[in-house]
């Protein structure tokens, strides 16, 4: 049990740094210092910095999916309201970070997606899992009559996710939530 906590701490503390600085700009010493573990502990859980980066992608993805599912499980919200709350949380989080960071998966995709096949494949898997999360919101919305039954859930989920990724990049450079708000105002309304 203690080992799982140590690994989790290394991932969590390193994730905060990588999110703001990027993978290549983050040194192993920074991760060790932030997590308060010796180098040997790092190498007990991770074969290399690359292995750490690959596991970090799963860590980020699992965290985003877990939070999204918690919104979806709320009985006081409809499925589309749950999706809007999930997106709203991300906007609030970005505002709290003064628009630094953006989407950790999107950032890593821009930094590593075309330079290393192992990262590209892992990031592609992460994208599919996140698109599937949007699909869960939409499937429930379809079941409850919030959106048309003839919509292709897979295509709409991918469209929303892709638009959302672009909006997060624009949100970082404009230092405004307006790009993400536009998704809610237009895209989500178009399908409901």
C-alpha positions as CSV (number, residue, x, y, z in Angstrom):
1,X,0.0,0.0,0.0
2,X,2.8,2.4,0.9
3,X,4.4,1.7,-2.5
4,X,1.2,2.7,-4.3
5,X,1.1,6.0,-2.3
6,X,4.7,6.8,-3.2
7,X,4.2,6.1,-6.9
8,X,1.0,8.2,-6.8
9,X,2.8,11.1,-5.2
10,X,5.6,10.9,-7.8
11,X,3.0,11.0,-10.6
12,X,0.9,13.7,-8.9
13,X,3.8,16.1,-8.1
14,X,5.5,15.5,-11.4
15,X,2.2,16.0,-13.3
16,X,1.9,19.5,-11.8
17,X,5.3,20.5,-13.0
18,X,5.0,18.9,-16.5
19,X,1.6,20.5,-16.9
20,X,3.1,24.0,-16.5
21,X,6.6,23.5,-18.0
22,X,6.3,20.7,-20.4
23,X,7.9,17.2,-20.5
24,X,11.3,18.1,-21.9
25,X,11.7,21.2,-19.7
26,X,11.0,19.2,-16.5
27,X,14.0,17.6,-14.9
28,X,14.1,14.4,-12.9
29,X,15.5,16.4,-9.9
30,X,12.5,18.7,-9.9
31,X,10.2,15.7,-9.8
32,X,12.2,14.1,-7.0
33,X,12.3,17.3,-5.0
34,X,8.5,18.0,-5.4
35,X,7.6,14.4,-4.5
36,X,10.1,14.2,-1.7
37,X,11.5,10.8,-2.7
38,X,15.0,9.7,-3.4
39,X,16.2,8.8,-7.0
40,X,16.1,5.1,-6.1
41,X,12.4,5.3,-5.4
42,X,11.8,6.8,-8.8
43,X,13.6,4.0,-10.5
44,X,11.7,1.4,-8.5
45,X,8.5,2.5,-10.1
46,X,9.7,3.9,-13.5
47,X,12.4,2.4,-15.8
48,X,13.3,5.8,-17.2
49,X,12.0,9.3,-17.7
50,X,10.3,8.0,-20.9
51,X,8.5,5.3,-18.9
52,X,7.5,8.0,-16.4
53,X,6.1,10.1,-19.3
54,X,4.1,7.2,-20.7
55,X,2.7,6.4,-17.3
56,X,2.0,10.1,-16.7
57,X,-0.2,10.1,-19.8
58,X,-2.4,7.4,-18.2
59,X,-2.4,9.3,-14.9
60,X,-3.7,12.5,-16.6
61,X,-6.2,10.5,-18.6
62,X,-7.5,8.5,-15.7
63,X,-7.9,11.7,-13.6
64,X,-9.8,13.5,-16.3
65,X,-12.1,10.5,-16.9
66,X,-12.7,10.0,-13.2
67,X,-13.7,13.6,-12.7
68,X,-16.0,13.5,-15.8
69,X,-17.7,10.3,-14.6
70,X,-18.3,12.0,-11.2
71,X,-20.2,14.8,-13.0
72,X,-22.1,12.2,-15.1
73,X,-23.2,10.3,-11.9
74,X,-24.7,13.4,-10.3
75,X,-28.5,12.9,-10.1
76,X,-29.2,16.6,-10.0
77,X,-27.8,17.2,-13.5
78,X,-29.0,16.0,-16.9
79,X,-26.3,14.4,-19.1
80,X,-25.7,17.6,-21.1
81,X,-25.6,19.7,-17.9
82,X,-23.1,17.2,-16.6
83,X,-20.9,17.7,-19.7
84,X,-21.3,21.5,-19.2
85,X,-20.2,21.2,-15.6
86,X,-17.2,19.1,-16.6
87,X,-16.2,21.7,-19.1
88,X,-17.0,24.5,-16.6
89,X,-14.6,22.9,-14.1
90,X,-11.8,22.9,-16.6
91,X,-12.5,26.6,-17.4
92,X,-12.4,27.4,-13.7
93,X,-9.2,25.4,-13.2
94,X,-7.6,27.2,-16.1
95,X,-8.6,30.6,-14.7
96,X,-7.2,29.6,-11.3
97,X,-3.9,28.8,-13.1
98,X,-4.0,32.2,-14.9
99,X,-4.5,30.3,-18.2
100,X,-1.2,28.5,-17.9
101,X,-1.1,24.8,-18.6
102,X,-4.1,24.0,-20.8
103,X,-4.9,20.4,-21.4
104,X,-2.1,18.2,-20.2
105,X,-2.8,15.6,-22.9
106,X,-3.0,18.3,-25.6
107,X,0.2,19.8,-24.4
108,X,2.1,16.5,-24.5
109,X,0.6,15.7,-27.9
110,X,2.0,19.0,-29.3
111,X,5.4,18.4,-27.6
112,X,5.8,14.6,-28.2
113,X,3.2,13.3,-30.6
114,X,5.3,13.5,-33.7
115,X,8.7,12.9,-32.2
116,X,8.4,9.4,-30.6
117,X,6.2,6.5,-31.7
118,X,5.7,5.2,-28.2
119,X,4.4,8.6,-27.0
120,X,2.3,9.0,-30.2
121,X,0.6,5.7,-29.7
122,X,0.0,6.3,-25.9
123,X,-1.4,9.8,-26.7
124,X,-3.6,8.4,-29.4
125,X,-5.0,5.9,-26.9
126,X,-5.5,8.8,-24.4
127,X,-7.4,10.8,-27.0
128,X,-9.7,7.9,-27.8
129,X,-10.4,7.3,-24.1
130,X,-11.3,11.0,-23.7
131,X,-13.5,11.0,-26.8
132,X,-15.2,7.9,-25.3
133,X,-15.8,9.9,-22.1
134,X,-17.6,12.6,-24.2
135,X,-19.5,9.7,-25.9
136,X,-20.8,8.6,-22.4
137,X,-22.3,12.0,-21.8
138,X,-23.9,12.0,-25.3
139,X,-25.2,8.4,-25.0
140,X,-27.0,9.3,-21.8
141,X,-28.3,12.5,-23.3
142,X,-29.6,10.5,-26.2
143,X,-31.3,8.0,-23.9
144,X,-32.9,10.8,-21.9
145,X,-34.1,12.6,-25.0
146,X,-31.8,15.6,-24.7
147,X,-30.4,15.1,-28.1
148,X,-31.7,13.6,-31.3
149,X,-31.6,9.8,-31.6
150,X,-30.3,9.9,-35.2
151,X,-27.0,11.6,-34.2
152,X,-23.8,9.5,-34.6
153,X,-22.6,9.7,-31.0
154,X,-19.0,8.7,-31.9
155,X,-18.7,11.4,-34.5
156,X,-20.3,14.1,-32.3
157,X,-18.1,13.1,-29.4
158,X,-15.0,13.3,-31.5
159,X,-16.1,16.7,-33.0
160,X,-16.7,18.1,-29.5
161,X,-13.4,16.8,-28.2
162,X,-11.5,18.2,-31.2
163,X,-13.2,21.6,-30.9
164,X,-12.5,21.6,-27.2
165,X,-8.8,20.9,-27.7
166,X,-8.5,23.8,-30.1
167,X,-10.4,26.0,-27.7
168,X,-8.1,25.2,-24.9
169,X,-5.1,26.2,-26.9
170,X,-6.8,29.5,-27.9
171,X,-7.8,30.0,-24.2
172,X,-4.1,29.9,-23.2
173,X,-3.1,32.5,-25.7
174,X,-6.1,34.8,-25.4
175,X,-6.1,34.4,-21.5
176,X,-9.9,34.1,-21.7
177,X,-12.5,31.4,-21.3
178,X,-14.4,32.7,-24.4
179,X,-13.2,30.0,-26.8
180,X,-14.5,27.3,-24.5
181,X,-17.7,29.2,-23.8
182,X,-18.3,29.3,-27.5
183,X,-18.4,25.5,-27.6
184,X,-21.2,25.5,-25.0
185,X,-23.1,28.3,-26.7
186,X,-23.0,26.9,-30.2
187,X,-21.9,23.3,-30.5
188,X,-23.8,21.9,-27.5
189,X,-26.9,23.9,-28.4
190,X,-26.7,22.7,-32.1
191,X,-27.0,19.0,-31.0
192,X,-29.8,19.5,-28.4
